[in-house]
Amino acid sequence: MWWECSECGGHIERHRAPAQCGECGTAGVIFVPADVDDPVAGDPEADSLRAVWLRAGLQQDRLTVAA
């Protein structure tokens, strides 16, 4: 199973979520399941944790400006 680091967006293959990112070395970050080999999943950047947080922030900003 692949896991994506919330700090650097790096992908790590392990059975369970790691305690430390092998890419950036950060410990205690959030790891989310990621399927990097599935072509049906679409653009990996669009589905990355960073992209999800960015979209959520932009949506919140739009709601704040509209109010």
Backbone as XML, in Angstrom:
<?xml version="1.0"?>
<chain id="A" units="angstrom">
  <residue number="1" name="MET">
    <atom name="N" x="0.841" y="-1.171" z="0.000"/>
    <atom name="CA" x="0.000" y="0.000" z="0.000"/>
    <atom name="C" x="0.889" y="1.239" z="0.000"/>
  </residue>
  <residue number="2" name="TRP">
    <atom name="N" x="0.451" y="2.254" z="-0.711"/>
    <atom name="CA" x="1.190" y="3.510" z="-0.786"/>
    <atom name="C" x="0.587" y="4.527" z="0.174"/>
  </residue>
  <residue number="3" name="TRP">
    <atom name="N" x="1.451" y="5.328" z="0.804"/>
    <atom name="CA" x="1.044" y="6.376" z="1.732"/>
    <atom name="C" x="1.643" y="7.696" z="1.268"/>
  </residue>
  <residue number="4" name="GLU">
    <atom name="N" x="0.876" y="8.786" z="1.409"/>
    <atom name="CA" x="1.350" y="10.111" z="1.019"/>
    <atom name="C" x="1.581" y="10.958" z="2.261"/>
  </residue>
  <residue number="5" name="CYS">
    <atom name="N" x="2.747" y="11.591" z="2.329"/>
    <atom name="CA" x="3.130" y="12.455" z="3.446"/>
    <atom name="C" x="2.424" y="13.807" z="3.339"/>
  </residue>
  <residue number="6" name="SER">
    <atom name="N" x="1.882" y="14.290" z="4.454"/>
    <atom name="CA" x="1.193" y="15.578" z="4.441"/>
    <atom name="C" x="2.154" y="16.751" z="4.359"/>
  </residue>
  <residue number="7" name="GLU">
    <atom name="N" x="3.413" y="16.546" z="4.670"/>
    <atom name="CA" x="4.395" y="17.635" z="4.638"/>
    <atom name="C" x="4.987" y="17.857" z="3.253"/>
  </residue>
  <residue number="8" name="CYS">
    <atom name="N" x="5.502" y="16.785" z="2.647"/>
    <atom name="CA" x="6.215" y="16.946" z="1.375"/>
    <atom name="C" x="5.471" y="16.352" z="0.180"/>
  </residue>
  <residue number="9" name="GLY">
    <atom name="N" x="4.431" y="15.564" z="0.437"/>
    <atom name="CA" x="3.685" y="14.944" z="-0.656"/>
    <atom name="C" x="4.371" y="13.708" z="-1.212"/>
  </residue>
  <residue number="10" name="GLY">
    <atom name="N" x="5.460" y="13.272" z="-0.549"/>
    <atom name="CA" x="6.180" y="12.082" z="-0.988"/>
    <atom name="C" x="5.363" y="10.820" z="-0.772"/>
  </residue>
  <residue number="11" name="HIS">
    <atom name="N" x="5.616" y="9.814" z="-1.581"/>
    <atom name="CA" x="4.902" y="8.553" z="-1.483"/>
    <atom name="C" x="5.826" y="7.471" z="-0.937"/>
  </residue>
  <residue number="12" name="ILE">
    <atom name="N" x="5.303" y="6.687" z="0.006"/>
    <atom name="CA" x="6.050" y="5.625" z="0.670"/>
    <atom name="C" x="5.222" y="4.350" z="0.581"/>
  </residue>
  <residue number="13" name="GLU">
    <atom name="N" x="5.865" y="3.256" z="0.203"/>
    <atom name="CA" x="5.168" y="1.977" z="0.098"/>
    <atom name="C" x="5.440" y="1.149" z="1.342"/>
  </residue>
  <residue number="14" name="ARG">
    <atom name="N" x="4.378" y="0.868" z="2.111"/>
    <atom name="CA" x="4.453" y="0.047" z="3.326"/>
    <atom name="C" x="3.090" y="-0.555" z="3.583"/>
  </residue>
  <residue number="15" name="HIS">
    <atom name="N" x="3.052" y="-1.566" z="4.461"/>
    <atom name="CA" x="1.761" y="-2.170" z="4.816"/>
    <atom name="C" x="0.957" y="-1.246" z="5.730"/>
  </residue>
  <residue number="16" name="ARG">
    <atom name="N" x="1.632" y="-0.582" z="6.661"/>
    <atom name="CA" x="0.990" y="0.358" z="7.584"/>
    <atom name="C" x="1.585" y="1.742" z="7.392"/>
  </residue>
  <residue number="17" name="ALA">
    <atom name="N" x="0.850" y="2.749" z="7.854"/>
    <atom name="CA" x="1.354" y="4.127" z="7.748"/>
    <atom name="C" x="2.649" y="4.252" z="8.547"/>
  </residue>
  <residue number="18" name="PRO">
    <atom name="N" x="3.670" y="4.863" z="7.965"/>
    <atom name="CA" x="4.941" y="5.013" z="8.675"/>
    <atom name="C" x="4.854" y="6.065" z="9.779"/>
  </residue>
  <residue number="19" name="ALA">
    <atom name="N" x="5.790" y="6.011" z="10.713"/>
    <atom name="CA" x="5.862" y="7.007" z="11.783"/>
    <atom name="C" x="6.695" y="8.203" z="11.351"/>
  </residue>
  <residue number="20" name="GLN">
    <atom name="N" x="7.563" y="7.989" z="10.360"/>
    <atom name="CA" x="8.444" y="9.050" z="9.870"/>
    <atom name="C" x="8.521" y="8.953" z="8.354"/>
  </residue>
  <residue number="21" name="CYS">
    <atom name="N" x="8.518" y="10.108" z="7.699"/>
    <atom name="CA" x="8.589" y="10.137" z="6.240"/>
    <atom name="C" x="10.007" y="9.818" z="5.781"/>
  </residue>
  <residue number="22" name="GLY">
    <atom name="N" x="10.125" y="8.888" z="4.869"/>
    <atom name="CA" x="11.418" y="8.543" z="4.306"/>
    <atom name="C" x="11.924" y="9.563" z="3.301"/>
  </residue>
  <residue number="23" name="GLU">
    <atom name="N" x="11.040" y="10.419" z="2.805"/>
    <atom name="CA" x="11.417" y="11.436" z="1.824"/>
    <atom name="C" x="11.968" y="12.698" z="2.496"/>
  </residue>
  <residue number="24" name="CYS">
    <atom name="N" x="11.180" y="13.277" z="3.431"/>
    <atom name="CA" x="11.593" y="14.537" z="4.059"/>
    <atom name="C" x="12.134" y="14.353" z="5.474"/>
  </residue>
  <residue number="25" name="GLY">
    <atom name="N" x="11.930" y="13.156" z="6.059"/>
    <atom name="CA" x="12.454" y="12.875" z="7.388"/>
    <atom name="C" x="11.602" y="13.392" z="8.531"/>
  </residue>
  <residue number="26" name="THR">
    <atom name="N" x="10.462" y="13.995" z="8.235"/>
    <atom name="CA" x="9.600" y="14.539" z="9.269"/>
    <atom name="C" x="8.862" y="13.414" z="9.985"/>
  </residue>
  <residue number="27" name="ALA">
    <atom name="N" x="8.815" y="13.495" z="11.315"/>
    <atom name="CA" x="8.114" y="12.501" z="12.115"/>
    <atom name="C" x="6.797" y="13.088" z="12.614"/>
  </residue>
  <residue number="28" name="GLY">
    <atom name="N" x="5.816" y="12.230" z="12.806"/>
    <atom name="CA" x="4.540" y="12.654" z="13.373"/>
    <atom name="C" x="3.615" y="13.356" z="12.408"/>
  </residue>
  <residue number="29" name="VAL">
    <atom name="N" x="3.861" y="13.243" z="11.115"/>
    <atom name="CA" x="2.975" y="13.869" z="10.134"/>
    <atom name="C" x="1.816" y="12.940" z="9.823"/>
  </residue>
  <residue number="30" name="ILE">
    <atom name="N" x="0.862" y="13.435" z="9.093"/>
    <atom name="CA" x="-0.289" y="12.634" z="8.698"/>
    <atom name="C" x="0.026" y="11.929" z="7.392"/>
  </residue>
  <residue number="31" name="PHE">
    <atom name="N" x="-0.256" y="10.643" z="7.339"/>
    <atom name="CA" x="-0.096" y="9.877" z="6.111"/>
    <atom name="C" x="-1.465" y="9.396" z="5.668"/>
  </residue>
  <residue number="32" name="VAL">
    <atom name="N" x="-1.787" y="9.641" z="4.405"/>
    <atom name="CA" x="-3.059" y="9.205" z="3.849"/>
    <atom name="C" x="-2.796" y="8.157" z="2.781"/>
  </residue>
  <residue number="33" name="PRO">
    <atom name="N" x="-3.709" y="7.190" z="2.644"/>
    <atom name="CA" x="-3.533" y="6.190" z="1.592"/>
    <atom name="C" x="-3.537" y="6.850" z="0.216"/>
  </residue>
  <residue number="34" name="ALA">
    <atom name="N" x="-2.654" y="6.387" z="-0.650"/>
    <atom name="CA" x="-2.559" y="6.934" z="-2.005"/>
    <atom name="C" x="-2.360" y="5.784" z="-2.981"/>
  </residue>
  <residue number="35" name="ASP">
    <atom name="N" x="-2.996" y="5.864" z="-4.129"/>
    <atom name="CA" x="-2.837" y="4.845" z="-5.164"/>
    <atom name="C" x="-2.120" y="5.498" z="-6.336"/>
  </residue>
  <residue number="36" name="VAL">
    <atom name="N" x="-0.790" y="5.402" z="-6.341"/>
    <atom name="CA" x="0.001" y="6.090" z="-7.357"/>
    <atom name="C" x="0.032" y="5.362" z="-8.689"/>
  </residue>
  <residue number="37" name="ASP">
    <atom name="N" x="-0.381" y="4.104" z="-8.732"/>
    <atom name="CA" x="-0.313" y="3.325" z="-9.966"/>
    <atom name="C" x="-1.647" y="3.182" z="-10.676"/>
  </residue>
  <residue number="38" name="ASP">
    <atom name="N" x="-2.720" y="3.738" z="-10.134"/>
    <atom name="CA" x="-4.041" y="3.552" z="-10.713"/>
    <atom name="C" x="-4.309" y="4.622" z="-11.766"/>
  </residue>
  <residue number="39" name="PRO">
    <atom name="N" x="-4.314" y="4.266" z="-13.053"/>
    <atom name="CA" x="-4.546" y="5.268" z="-14.094"/>
    <atom name="C" x="-5.967" y="5.820" z="-14.083"/>
  </residue>
  <residue number="40" name="VAL">
    <atom name="N" x="-6.897" y="5.108" z="-13.465"/>
    <atom name="CA" x="-8.276" y="5.572" z="-13.407"/>
    <atom name="C" x="-8.424" y="6.715" z="-12.406"/>
  </residue>
  <residue number="41" name="ALA">
    <atom name="N" x="-7.497" y="6.811" z="-11.479"/>
    <atom name="CA" x="-7.587" y="7.833" z="-10.429"/>
    <atom name="C" x="-7.424" y="9.243" z="-10.988"/>
  </residue>
  <residue number="42" name="GLY">
    <atom name="N" x="-6.901" y="9.372" z="-12.190"/>
    <atom name="CA" x="-6.747" y="10.686" z="-12.788"/>
    <atom name="C" x="-5.386" y="11.282" z="-12.481"/>
  </residue>
  <residue number="43" name="ASP">
    <atom name="N" x="-5.332" y="12.582" z="-12.501"/>
    <atom name="CA" x="-4.088" y="13.314" z="-12.277"/>
    <atom name="C" x="-3.640" y="13.168" z="-10.830"/>
  </residue>
  <residue number="44" name="PRO">
    <atom name="N" x="-2.446" y="12.612" z="-10.564"/>
    <atom name="CA" x="-2.014" y="12.427" z="-9.183"/>
    <atom name="C" x="-1.859" y="13.738" z="-8.425"/>
  </residue>
  <residue number="45" name="GLU">
    <atom name="N" x="-1.519" y="14.825" z="-9.115"/>
    <atom name="CA" x="-1.413" y="16.113" z="-8.432"/>
    <atom name="C" x="-2.780" y="16.628" z="-8.001"/>
  </residue>
  <residue number="46" name="ALA">
    <atom name="N" x="-3.810" y="16.353" z="-8.787"/>
    <atom name="CA" x="-5.151" y="16.819" z="-8.439"/>
    <atom name="C" x="-5.698" y="16.083" z="-7.229"/>
  </residue>
  <residue number="47" name="ASP">
    <atom name="N" x="-5.243" y="14.853" z="-7.001"/>
    <atom name="CA" x="-5.732" y="14.054" z="-5.892"/>
    <atom name="C" x="-4.771" y="14.031" z="-4.711"/>
  </residue>
  <residue number="48" name="SER">
    <atom name="N" x="-3.677" y="14.778" z="-4.787"/>
    <atom name="CA" x="-2.709" y="14.757" z="-3.704"/>
    <atom name="C" x="-3.261" y="15.491" z="-2.487"/>
  </residue>
  <residue number="49" name="LEU">
    <atom name="N" x="-2.709" y="15.204" z="-1.349"/>
    <atom name="CA" x="-3.156" y="15.830" z="-0.111"/>
    <atom name="C" x="-2.964" y="17.345" z="-0.164"/>
  </residue>
  <residue number="50" name="ARG">
    <atom name="N" x="-1.850" y="17.783" z="-0.757"/>
    <atom name="CA" x="-1.613" y="19.216" z="-0.901"/>
    <atom name="C" x="-2.705" y="19.879" z="-1.718"/>
  </residue>
  <residue number="51" name="ALA">
    <atom name="N" x="-3.092" y="19.234" z="-2.818"/>
    <atom name="CA" x="-4.126" y="19.804" z="-3.690"/>
    <atom name="C" x="-5.474" y="19.858" z="-2.979"/>
  </residue>
  <residue number="52" name="VAL">
    <atom name="N" x="-5.777" y="18.844" z="-2.182"/>
    <atom name="CA" x="-7.040" y="18.832" z="-1.432"/>
    <atom name="C" x="-7.067" y="19.986" z="-0.434"/>
  </residue>
  <residue number="53" name="TRP">
    <atom name="N" x="-5.971" y="20.186" z="0.297"/>
    <atom name="CA" x="-5.904" y="21.286" z="1.267"/>
    <atom name="C" x="-5.992" y="22.635" z="0.555"/>
  </residue>
  <residue number="54" name="LEU">
    <atom name="N" x="-5.354" y="22.773" z="-0.584"/>
    <atom name="CA" x="-5.402" y="24.023" z="-1.329"/>
    <atom name="C" x="-6.816" y="24.326" z="-1.794"/>
  </residue>
  <residue number="55" name="ARG">
    <atom name="N" x="-7.500" y="23.313" z="-2.342"/>
    <atom name="CA" x="-8.883" y="23.517" z="-2.772"/>
    <atom name="C" x="-9.770" y="23.897" z="-1.602"/>
  </residue>
  <residue number="56" name="ALA">
    <atom name="N" x="-9.577" y="23.243" z="-0.442"/>
    <atom name="CA" x="-10.376" y="23.557" z="0.748"/>
    <atom name="C" x="-10.120" y="24.992" z="1.195"/>
  </residue>
  <residue number="57" name="GLY">
    <atom name="N" x="-8.875" y="25.434" z="1.158"/>
    <atom name="CA" x="-8.546" y="26.801" z="1.543"/>
    <atom name="C" x="-9.144" y="27.820" z="0.598"/>
  </residue>
  <residue number="58" name="LEU">
    <atom name="N" x="-9.075" y="27.541" z="-0.693"/>
    <atom name="CA" x="-9.662" y="28.454" z="-1.674"/>
    <atom name="C" x="-11.173" y="28.532" z="-1.518"/>
  </residue>
  <residue number="59" name="GLN">
    <atom name="N" x="-11.802" y="27.393" z="-1.254"/>
    <atom name="CA" x="-13.249" y="27.383" z="-1.063"/>
    <atom name="C" x="-13.615" y="28.183" z="0.189"/>
  </residue>
  <residue number="60" name="GLN">
    <atom name="N" x="-12.865" y="28.016" z="1.270"/>
    <atom name="CA" x="-13.126" y="28.763" z="2.499"/>
    <atom name="C" x="-12.937" y="30.257" z="2.262"/>
  </residue>
  <residue number="61" name="ASP">
    <atom name="N" x="-11.911" y="30.622" z="1.500"/>
    <atom name="CA" x="-11.648" y="32.022" z="1.192"/>
    <atom name="C" x="-12.818" y="32.621" z="0.397"/>
  </residue>
  <residue number="62" name="ARG">
    <atom name="N" x="-13.340" y="31.868" z="-0.567"/>
    <atom name="CA" x="-14.473" y="32.353" z="-1.353"/>
    <atom name="C" x="-15.703" y="32.571" z="-0.465"/>
  </residue>
  <residue number="63" name="LEU">
    <atom name="N" x="-15.910" y="31.653" z="0.489"/>
    <atom name="CA" x="-17.043" y="31.789" z="1.391"/>
    <atom name="C" x="-16.886" y="33.007" z="2.297"/>
  </residue>
  <residue number="64" name="THR">
    <atom name="N" x="-15.651" y="33.272" z="2.728"/>
    <atom name="CA" x="-15.389" y="34.414" z="3.592"/>
    <atom name="C" x="-15.589" y="35.722" z="2.834"/>
  </residue>
  <residue number="65" name="VAL">
    <atom name="N" x="-15.129" y="35.783" z="1.601"/>
    <atom name="CA" x="-15.253" y="36.997" z="0.783"/>
    <atom name="C" x="-16.720" y="37.254" z="0.432"/>
  </residue>
  <residue number="66" name="ALA">
    <atom name="N" x="-17.485" y="36.191" z="0.180"/>
    <atom name="CA" x="-18.872" y="36.332" z="-0.212"/>
    <atom name="C" x="-19.748" y="36.795" z="0.959"/>
  </residue>
  <residue number="67" name="ALA">
    <atom name="N" x="-19.316" y="36.565" z="2.175"/>
    <atom name="CA" x="-20.148" y="36.892" z="3.347"/>
    <atom name="C" x="-20.140" y="38.342" z="3.697"/>
  </residue>
</chain>
